[in-house]
Amino acid sequence: MMWTHGDRMLEVSGSREQRARAQGEFFRPHVHRMFKEGFSDLLPRWTPAWLVRAALRIVGGLYLRWHRPLYDDPARAHHRSALEALARAAGMAPATLYGFHAVESETANLGFSMGCTSLAFGPHCTADGAPRLAYNHDFPPAFERFLFLRRSTPDDGYRSLAVTYPCLMGAINGVNEHGLAVSVNQAFATDIERRRPALFVTMLVQECLESCRDVAEAVTLLRGARVAAGCIVSLVDASGERAAVELSNTRATVRRAADDDEVLYTFNNYRVPSMREVEVPVGAISTGLVSGLDIHRCNVTRERAYLARVRGGERWDDGAIQQLLSDHDGGAGDSDTICRHDDPLSETILSTIIDTRARTMKLLWGRPCEKGYAVMHIKAHAVGLRSSFPTAVGGEHEAKDAARHTAGEPLAGGVRRGRALSDSRA
C-alpha cells in the first residue's frame, strides 16, 4: 500500500462480518506488501515476504489454538467470525492474520523499548472546558504508511472513528458517538502465559468503542476480560470522567487522577504498586533476539521531562497540547523523548487529540513536531464524499468506483472511501 496523500479514511457499515469483509477486500492488494515492508527495519534486508507470512501463520496458528476456548464462548464468538471474514476477504489464512494481532504480545517478549504516550485531560485541565485524550503512537517507522482511519457504522453498536492497521479487527485509538475516547499503551508484564486463553487488547479497544457509552462501562468491560499482553488503556468520556486501566494476564487495576486539574498521563510502565509486582523492573536489560536495550529508560526520561513541563493547574489548549506531544526535552528529539526520533524499532508515527464533547479527532500521520492536524468527525455527510486515495492504491477497482465516490454512494461490501468535505485541517 502506498498512500502519498489524503486522510487514509475508510468507511464501513453493517454487521461485524460485513465490516471486516469490506476492510479485507479494500486492502487485499496491499497486505502482503505490509508484511514485507512493515517488518523491514526489524529483520535482515534479505528476508523474503513469504518467510514473514509463514512465520506469522505459525505464530498465529499457535495463538488461535491457545485462545480457542475463549472464542467458543458465545459472548466472544463474534471476534472469531470477524477474524475469518477479514482473512477471507484479504486473501490469507486466519492464522496469518492472527499472527499479526500477536505482534502486540511478541514484541513485549522480545524486549522492545516502546514509547507510546497517552494524556487524559479533564474539563478543569483545558482552556475551553472540554475533555481531551491526546495520544502519540510509537511503532517501527516502516509501518507508518499502513496506518489508516476507520469510520464505522455498526448495525448493532455505536458509531466510531478509530485508527488501526489493515490486518487488525480492533484499533489502537478512537472515539465513539457518545464521546468515549480510548487509547492503548504497551506495558512489560511478567505474568504473561501464552497458552492461557486471552484477547488482544486492540480487539477490546474496538469493543469499548462499539458497546460502551462512558468510562464506567468501559472499565467494567476491560476488567472482565483477560488480555494476552501487558497494557494500559486510557479512557476519557464526554462528562470528563477519566481512567487508566492497567492490565496484565492475571491482574486489572484502575488508576485515576488525584485532582481534577491533574493530567492523567501514561507511558509504557505501570504506576499502580500492585501492577508493578508483575512488571519487568526498572533497570532491566533485554536479552535474546533484541538484546542490550534498557527497557524502561525511555519511560524514566519521558516522565522526568513531562513532570518538568506540567506543574498542575494549567489550562491547556490544543496548541499547547501539541507542543507537549512534540517535546524533545530541550534537544532535537531521540528515542528517549515524548516525540520519538531516530529509532528503527519505535518512532512516533501517529499523533491525535480527541475532543470528547465535540466527538472530533485531530489527527496527523508522522510526528507532531513536523506538521499540523486534520480535524475528523464521526458522522460523515452523505453528499460530498471524495476519494482520499490515489488510484495506485485501489487500481482498476478504484477507478471503476470513482464516480460513485464523488456522489457519496456506498460501495460493494458496505464500504465508503474518502473523507467528508466538511472535515477540515487545524
N, C-alpha and C positions, 0 to 999 in steps of 0.2 A: 504494500500500500504506500502510495507516495502522495501525500497531501502537501501542496505547496502554498495553498491559500484557503480562505474560508474558515468557518467556525466549526467544521467537523461535526455537524449536527445530524443525528439520525433519529427519526420519529417512528415509534412503533405503537401499536394498539392491539387490543383483543385479549385473548387468554394468554396464560404464561407460555404455552406451547406455540401459539401463533406469533407472539413477540420474539421468542427465541428463534423460531424458524426464519422470520423476516431478517433478523440480525445476521444469522448464519448465511442466508442467501446473498445478502448485500456484500458481506466481507469474504465470501468464499474465494474470490480470485487473489486474496491478499494474505490469508492466514499463514500459508506456507512460507511466504516471504518474511512474515514477522518472526517465525521460528528461526529463520536463517540470520536475519539482520539484528533482531532484538537481543539475541544472545552473543552477538559478535564480540562484545567487549569482555565477555566472561569466559570465552572458550578460545582455544587456538584458532588462528585465522583459517587453517586448512580444514576445520571441522565442517563436513557437508551437512546440508539441511536435513537429509534423510536420517542422519545419525541423531540429530537433535530430536526429530519426531519420534524415532524409535525409542530413545531414552525416555521421553515424556510418556510414551504409550506404556512402557514397562512400569514406570513410577505410578502413573495414573491408574493402571490396572491393579496394582497392589493397594492403593488407597481406596479404590472402588470396592475391592473385596473387604477391606477392613471396615469401611463405612456402610456397607450394605445393610446391616441390621437397622441402622438409623433410617435409611430410605425405605425400608419395608414398613415402617410406621406410617399409617395413612396420613397423619398430620404433616409428615415431611416428604411424602411421595411426590409432591409437585416439583421438588428440586430435581429428582431423577428424570421425570418426564420432560422438564425443560432442558436438562442436560442432553438428553437423547435427541430432542428436536433441534437444538443448536448444532450438535455434532453432525447429524444427518445433513442438515442444510449447508453446513460449511464443508462437507465432503471429507470428514475424518471420523475415526473411531471415537466413541465416547471416552475410552481410556486415554487417548491422546489429549482430548480436551480437558479431562480431569487432571491430567498431568500438569497442564498449565496452571490450573487452580492450585495445585500442590506446591507451586513455586513459593507461595507465601509461607509455607511450613519449612520447605527445604532450605530457603535462604537463611532462616534463623539457625538451622542446624549447621550450615556452612560457616557461620560466624561473620556474616557481612556486617559492616558498620553502617546501618541505615540512618536516615536523618529527617524523617517527616516532622512537621510542626503543625500543631492544632492549637488555636487560640479562641476561647469561648468568651464573648463579651456580653454581659448583661445590659439591661437598659440604663443602669447607672454608670456604665463604662463608656457610653457612646455619646457623641455630640448631639445627635438627633433623638436619642432615647430609644432607638430601635436595636434589638439584639442582633449580634453578628456571630458567625462562625467563620474564622479565617483559617486557611489551610495551605501549606506547601507540601506537595507530593514529591518525594525524592526517590529515584529509582535509576537503574542503569540508563544512561542518556540515549542509547540506541532505541529504547522503547518509546521515546517522546513522540515520534511521528505516528505511532499507532494508537495513542490515546484518542478518545472521541467523547462527545457529549450525547447522551441518550435521553430523549424526551419521551416518557412512557405514559400511555393512557390505558390502564388495565380495565378489563371487564369487571373484575372483582376486587378492586383495590383503589388506592389513591393515586392521582397523577403525580409524577415526579420528574425532576431534572437531575441527572446523575452522570458522573464521569466514570468511565470504565475502559476496558480493553476489548477487542473483538472476540476473544475467546472466553470472556467471563460472563456468566449469567448474572453475577452480582455487580457491585460497584465499590468504589473507594471513597466516594464523596458525593453528597447530593442534598436536595431539599424537596419536600413534597408540598402538596396543595394546602395543607393545614399549617405550614410554616415550621415543620420539624426538619432540622438540618443535622447531618451526620457526616463524620469523617473517621478514618481509621489510621492508627499508627501501629507499627510492629513493635513488639517487646520480646525480650530474650528470656523465655521461661525455661526452667529446668525440669518441670514435671510433665513434659510432653511425651506421650506414648503413642507412636504412630499407629499401632494396631487397635487403639481404642476408638470406637465409633464417635465421630465428631463432624461438625460443619466447618467449612472455611468461612472466615469472618466476612469476606466480600459478599457471600450469599446472605448473611444476616443483615448487612448494611442495606441491601435492596429490600429485604423483607421488612425491615423497620420502615423504610420509605413507603412501602405499599400498604402496610397494615397498622401503623401507629400514628396517632394524632398528635402526641406530645411526648415530652421527656419521660413522664411516669410510665406510659405504656411501653416505650422503647426499653427502659430499664428492666421492666418485667420480662419482656421478650428475651433480652440478652442474658439476664441472669438465669433464665430457664433453659438456655442452650449450652451445649458443650462445644468449645472451639478446638480446632486442630492445631493452633499455634498461639503463642503469647501475643497479646494485642491490647490496645487501649482504644475504645470507641468514644469519641467526643460527641455530645448531644446539646443542641440549643433549640428551644421552641419559640413560638410567636409571643408567648406570655413573658419570656425572659428566663424561664427555668433552664438551668444548665446542669450537666453532669458529665463526668468522665468515668466510664465503666472499664475497670481494669480486669482483664480476663486471662486465664491460663487454662490448661486442660482439666484442672481439678478445682479451680477457685474462681470466684467472681466477687468483686468489691466495687462499691460506688464511691467516687471521690467528688466532692463539691467545693465551690469557692467558700472561703471562710467569711468573706464580707461581700455585700452587694457590689461594691466598687472594685473588687479584685477580678482581674482577668484570670480565667481558669486555663492554665497552659499545660500542654502535653508535648513531650518529645518522644524518645523511644526507650523510656525507662519507667518502671513502676514507681509510685510515690507513696502508696499506702504500705505501712510496715508489714502487714500480713502477706502482701503480694511480693515484697522484697525477699521473703523467705524462700520463694520458688523462682528467683531470678538469678541469672548469671551475675556474679558480683562485680562491682566496680573494680577496675584494675585487671580484669581477666583478659588474657591474650588468646586470640583464636588459633586453632591448630587445624590440621587436615588440609583439604583442597585449597581453601583460602586462609592462609596462616599468617601470623605475625601482626594481626590487627588488634589494637586496643579497642575492644568492642564499645565501651562506654565513654571514650574520650570525647567524642563529638557531643554526647549528651551533657557532660560536665561543662564543656566550654560554651555550648549554646545557652545553657541555663545561667551561667555566670554573666554572659553578655546580655541576656534577656533581663535579668534582675537589675543590672546596672542601668538599663534604659527605662524600665517600668517600675515606678515607685509606688503606685496605687493612688487612686483619686483622680487620675487623668480622665478626660472626656475625649475619646478617640473618634476622629472622622476617618473616612476610607483612605484619604491620602496619607494620614499618619499610620494607619494600619499597613498600607502598602510599604511604607518606609520600614516598619518593623519587620515585615516579611522579607524585606530586601537587605536586612542587616548583615554587614561584613565585619563587624567587630573592629572597626577602625582601619581595616585593610582593604584588599582587593577582592576578598571572598575566597574561601577554600573549603576543604572537606569538613572543617570544624565550625563553620558559621551557619546561621539560620538559613541564609540563601547560599546554597552549596555550589561550589565550582570545582573543576579540575579533579574529579574523582570518577574514574570509569565504572566504578561499582555503584555509585549513588550520587547523582546531582539533582538539583531542583529542576523538574521538567514540567511542573504544573503549579499554578497558584490560583486560589479562589477566595472570594469574600462573599459570603451569603448573608443577605438581609432577610431575617425570618419573618418580619412583618410584611414586607413587600413581596416576599416569595421570589426574590431575584437572586441570581448568581452572577457576580463579576468574575470573569474567567480569563486567564491568559495561558498560552502554551509556552513553556520555557521558564525563564527566571524573571521574577518581579522587578529586579533591578534594571531590566533592559527594555521594558515596554509597558503599555497601558492595558487595562482590562476591557473586555467586551461585556456588555450587560445583557444577560439572557433571562428569559421569562419562562415560567412553567407552561402557561397557556399560550399556544400559538394562534394567530389569526388564520382562518381557513383560506382567506384570499390574500394573495401576495407572497406566497412562499416561493423562494427561488433557490436554485441549487447552490450549495457551498462547495461542491466537489468538482475538481477538474475532470474532464472526460476520461483522462487516463485511469482514474480510479474505477469507474464503472464500465469503461469500454463501450461496446456496442449496446449493451443493455441500458447504460446511462443515456446514450444518445437517443434511443428509441423513446425513452420516457421524458425527454426534455420538455416537450410541450405540456405534459401533464404536471410537471414540476411547477412551472410558472403559473398554471391555473390553480394550484393548490389541491389537486386531486390526489387521493391516496393511491399508492402503487400496489401491485400484486403482493399478497402476503401481509397486509396490514402495516405497511411502512410508508412513511414520508421521508424525503431527504431535503435538507436545506434549513434555512432559518427564516423566521418571520421578519418582514421588513421593519416591523416596529422595534425589533431588538436593536440596541444601539451600542455605541462604544463610549467608555468613560475616559 
